[in-house]
């Protein structure tokens, strides 16, 4: 297996810039690709804030995916989770990247086996799902992912300072499924008036030892993202993942969490407000 020295991050959105900051901070030459120059500029500004000038110096911005992949030993793909987009991206990556290059997707919902089938290198394709708490990395093995590919990705994860777990391909993986259930239950309790949002979160932190409450986590993740995950899990795994009505209502109202200034909590005021609308 070729040593991993150059990592290309495909997509400079929220997850892409988080991953690029981590790989650059760990000392990897990092190529950050996005078709939008404005998105790249915003990403570089955030990486400067998150990781500092030394890490930023290791990042090379690139707007052409084929050029970004040409010298990569590992491509970490962070583009939107729809298969049409994946087809376009992986078809281009497979042509542009060297035959040794590993492809990793951060998806927690789509099939790694199906993504790998878009390429001529299915043994070199896996999932690398980065938990938002900066501690966990879930490595997902598709049907044809080789053990060498998993081992190489695991070494990257450890160098990034992540705790690495290996997961059989499954919708939502481990952390996503557990978080989805807990968050959905919290929304159902809020909807039923069992307790205020602040008290539900406080109980989860004090009673379960969580660093962040489930409703705070939902606001940080994005309520639209939480709803999308639950809908996918509901379709594939059954009734227990049916999204809470209140969560769907918040999304319809545009209350998506921190990114819009209001979700379960209001981030537009100095004092955070809790409760139902």
C-alpha positions as CSV (number, residue, x, y, z in Angstrom):
1,X,0.0,0.0,0.0
2,X,1.4,3.4,-1.0
3,X,2.0,5.7,2.0
4,X,-0.5,8.5,2.3
5,X,1.2,11.8,2.0
6,X,-1.2,14.0,0.0
7,X,-4.9,14.1,0.8
8,X,-7.5,15.8,-1.4
9,X,-10.7,16.9,0.1
10,X,-13.5,17.1,-2.5
11,X,-16.0,19.8,-1.4
12,X,-15.3,22.8,0.7
13,X,-18.6,23.1,2.6
14,X,-18.9,22.7,6.4
15,X,-17.7,19.1,6.5
16,X,-15.0,19.6,3.9
17,X,-13.4,22.5,5.6
18,X,-13.5,20.6,9.0
19,X,-11.8,17.6,7.4
20,X,-9.2,19.8,5.5
21,X,-8.4,21.6,8.8
22,X,-7.8,18.3,10.5
23,X,-5.6,16.8,7.8
24,X,-3.5,20.0,7.4
25,X,-3.1,20.3,11.2
26,X,-1.9,16.6,11.2
27,X,0.8,17.5,8.7
28,X,-0.6,16.2,5.5
29,X,-0.3,18.1,2.3
30,X,-4.0,18.9,1.7
31,X,-5.6,19.9,-1.5
32,X,-9.1,21.5,-0.9
33,X,-11.3,21.4,-4.0
34,X,-14.6,23.2,-4.7
35,X,-16.1,24.5,-7.9
36,X,-17.0,27.7,-6.2
37,X,-14.1,30.2,-5.5
38,X,-16.3,32.0,-3.0
39,X,-16.9,28.7,-1.0
40,X,-13.1,28.0,-1.0
41,X,-12.4,31.6,0.2
42,X,-14.9,31.1,3.1
43,X,-13.4,27.7,3.9
44,X,-9.8,29.1,4.0
45,X,-10.9,31.9,6.4
46,X,-12.6,29.4,8.7
47,X,-9.6,27.0,8.5
48,X,-7.3,29.9,9.5
49,X,-9.5,30.4,12.6
50,X,-9.8,26.7,13.4
51,X,-6.3,25.5,12.7
52,X,-4.0,28.5,12.4
53,X,-1.6,29.8,9.9
54,X,0.8,26.8,10.0
55,X,-2.0,24.4,9.0
56,X,-3.3,26.8,6.4
57,X,0.1,26.9,4.7
58,X,-0.3,23.2,4.0
59,X,-3.6,23.7,2.1
60,X,-3.7,24.2,-1.6
61,X,-7.0,25.5,-3.0
62,X,-8.2,24.0,-6.3
63,X,-11.4,24.5,-8.4
64,X,-10.9,21.6,-10.8
65,X,-11.6,18.1,-9.4
66,X,-9.4,16.3,-11.9
67,X,-6.4,18.5,-11.1
68,X,-7.1,18.1,-7.3
69,X,-7.1,14.3,-7.6
70,X,-4.1,13.9,-9.9
71,X,-1.5,13.7,-7.1
72,X,-3.6,12.4,-4.2
73,X,-3.0,9.3,-2.2
74,X,-6.4,9.6,-0.6
75,X,-9.5,11.5,-1.7
76,X,-12.0,12.3,1.0
77,X,-15.3,13.2,-0.7
78,X,-17.7,15.5,1.2
79,X,-20.2,16.4,-1.6
80,X,-24.0,16.3,-1.0
81,X,-25.5,12.9,-0.3
82,X,-27.4,12.2,-3.5
83,X,-26.4,9.4,-5.9
84,X,-26.5,11.6,-9.0
85,X,-23.8,13.9,-7.6
86,X,-21.8,10.9,-6.5
87,X,-21.9,9.3,-10.0
88,X,-20.6,12.5,-11.5
89,X,-17.8,12.9,-8.9
90,X,-16.6,9.4,-8.7
91,X,-16.6,8.9,-12.5
92,X,-14.3,11.9,-12.8
93,X,-12.2,10.9,-9.8
94,X,-11.6,7.4,-11.2
95,X,-10.2,8.8,-14.4
96,X,-8.1,11.5,-12.8
97,X,-6.6,9.8,-9.7
98,X,-3.6,7.4,-9.8
99,X,-4.3,3.7,-9.6
100,X,-3.1,3.5,-6.0
101,X,-5.4,6.3,-4.7
102,X,-8.0,5.5,-2.1
103,X,-11.4,7.0,-2.2
104,X,-13.3,7.7,1.0
105,X,-16.8,9.1,1.4
106,X,-18.0,10.9,4.5
107,X,-21.6,9.7,3.9
108,X,-23.4,7.9,6.8
109,X,-26.5,7.1,4.7
110,X,-25.6,6.0,1.2
111,X,-24.2,2.6,0.4
112,X,-20.4,2.4,0.2
113,X,-20.7,-0.7,-1.9
114,X,-22.9,1.2,-4.4
115,X,-20.5,4.1,-4.5
116,X,-17.5,1.7,-5.0
117,X,-19.4,0.2,-8.0
118,X,-19.1,3.5,-9.7
119,X,-15.3,3.0,-10.0
120,X,-12.8,0.5,-11.3
121,X,-11.2,0.3,-7.9
122,X,-13.9,-1.0,-5.5
123,X,-11.2,-2.5,-3.2
124,X,-9.9,1.0,-2.6
125,X,-13.2,2.6,-1.7
126,X,-14.5,3.0,1.9
127,X,-16.5,5.3,4.2
128,X,-14.8,7.7,6.6
129,X,-17.5,9.3,8.7
130,X,-16.2,12.1,10.9
131,X,-18.2,12.6,14.1
132,X,-18.9,16.3,14.8
133,X,-17.4,16.0,18.3
134,X,-13.8,15.7,16.8
135,X,-13.2,12.4,18.6
136,X,-14.8,9.6,16.6
137,X,-14.0,8.3,13.1
138,X,-16.2,5.5,11.8
139,X,-14.6,3.5,9.0
140,X,-17.1,1.7,6.8
141,X,-16.2,-1.4,4.8
142,X,-18.1,-2.0,1.6
143,X,-18.5,-5.4,0.1
144,X,-15.2,-5.3,-1.7
145,X,-13.2,-2.9,0.5
146,X,-9.8,-4.5,1.2
147,X,-8.3,-4.9,4.6
148,X,-5.2,-2.9,3.4
149,X,-7.5,0.0,2.5
150,X,-9.1,-0.1,6.0
151,X,-5.7,-0.2,7.6
152,X,-4.4,2.8,5.6
153,X,-7.5,4.8,6.5
154,X,-7.1,3.8,10.1
155,X,-3.6,5.1,10.2
156,X,-4.8,8.5,8.8
157,X,-7.5,8.6,11.5
158,X,-5.1,7.9,14.3
159,X,-2.7,10.6,13.0
160,X,-5.7,13.0,13.1
161,X,-6.2,12.2,16.7
162,X,-9.4,10.3,16.2
163,X,-10.7,7.2,18.0
164,X,-11.3,4.8,15.1
165,X,-14.1,2.1,15.0
166,X,-14.8,-0.2,12.1
167,X,-18.4,-0.5,11.0
168,X,-20.2,-2.9,8.7
169,X,-22.1,-1.0,6.0
170,X,-25.4,0.0,7.5
171,X,-27.7,3.0,7.3
172,X,-26.7,5.7,9.8
173,X,-23.7,3.6,11.1
174,X,-23.4,3.5,14.9
175,X,-23.3,7.1,16.2
176,X,-25.8,8.3,13.7
177,X,-28.4,5.7,14.5
178,X,-28.0,6.2,18.3
179,X,-28.1,10.0,18.0
180,X,-31.1,9.9,15.7
181,X,-33.1,7.9,18.1
182,X,-32.1,10.0,21.1
183,X,-32.8,13.3,19.3
184,X,-36.1,12.1,17.9
185,X,-37.2,11.0,21.4
186,X,-36.2,14.4,22.8
187,X,-38.3,16.1,20.1
188,X,-41.3,13.9,21.0
189,X,-40.9,14.7,24.7
190,X,-40.7,18.4,23.8
191,X,-43.8,18.1,21.7
192,X,-45.7,16.3,24.5
193,X,-44.8,19.0,27.0
194,X,-42.8,16.5,29.2
195,X,-40.2,19.2,29.9
196,X,-38.6,22.3,28.5
197,X,-35.9,22.0,25.9
198,X,-33.3,23.2,28.4
199,X,-34.4,20.6,31.0
200,X,-34.4,17.8,28.5
201,X,-30.8,18.7,27.5
202,X,-29.8,19.2,31.1
203,X,-31.1,15.8,32.1
204,X,-29.3,14.1,29.2
205,X,-26.0,15.7,30.2
206,X,-26.3,15.1,34.0
207,X,-28.1,11.8,33.8
208,X,-26.4,10.2,30.8
209,X,-23.0,11.9,31.0
210,X,-23.4,13.5,27.5
211,X,-21.3,16.6,26.8
212,X,-24.1,18.0,24.7
213,X,-27.9,17.6,25.1
214,X,-29.8,15.9,22.2
215,X,-31.7,19.1,21.3
216,X,-28.5,21.2,21.4
217,X,-26.9,18.5,19.2
218,X,-29.7,18.8,16.7
219,X,-29.3,22.6,16.5
220,X,-25.6,22.2,16.0
221,X,-26.0,19.5,13.3
222,X,-28.9,21.3,11.6
223,X,-32.5,20.2,12.0
224,X,-32.9,19.7,8.3
225,X,-29.9,17.3,8.4
226,X,-31.5,15.5,11.4
227,X,-34.8,15.2,9.6
228,X,-33.2,13.9,6.4
229,X,-31.3,11.2,8.4
230,X,-34.4,10.1,10.2
231,X,-36.4,9.9,7.0
232,X,-33.7,7.7,5.4
233,X,-33.6,5.5,8.5
234,X,-37.4,5.3,8.6
235,X,-37.5,4.1,5.0
236,X,-34.7,1.5,5.5
237,X,-35.1,0.4,9.1
238,X,-38.7,0.9,10.0
239,X,-41.2,2.6,12.2
240,X,-39.1,3.4,15.3
241,X,-37.3,6.0,13.2
242,X,-40.4,7.9,12.1
243,X,-39.5,11.6,12.6
244,X,-41.2,13.6,15.4
245,X,-43.9,15.9,14.1
246,X,-42.3,18.9,15.9
247,X,-39.0,18.4,14.2
248,X,-40.7,18.4,10.8
249,X,-42.6,21.5,11.7
250,X,-39.4,23.4,12.8
251,X,-37.8,22.5,9.4
252,X,-40.8,23.7,7.5
253,X,-40.7,26.9,9.4
254,X,-37.0,27.5,8.5
255,X,-35.9,26.9,12.1
256,X,-32.8,24.8,11.1
257,X,-30.6,25.5,14.1
258,X,-27.4,27.5,14.6
259,X,-26.9,28.0,10.9
260,X,-30.1,30.0,10.6
261,X,-30.0,31.6,14.0
262,X,-33.0,29.7,15.4
263,X,-33.9,26.1,15.9
264,X,-35.0,24.6,19.2
265,X,-33.1,27.5,20.7
266,X,-32.9,31.1,19.6
267,X,-29.3,32.2,18.7
268,X,-30.3,35.7,17.7
269,X,-30.5,37.0,21.3
270,X,-27.9,37.3,24.0
271,X,-29.8,34.9,26.2
272,X,-30.7,31.5,24.7
273,X,-34.4,30.8,24.8
274,X,-35.8,27.4,25.2
275,X,-39.1,25.7,24.5
276,X,-41.7,25.1,21.9
277,X,-43.1,27.5,19.4
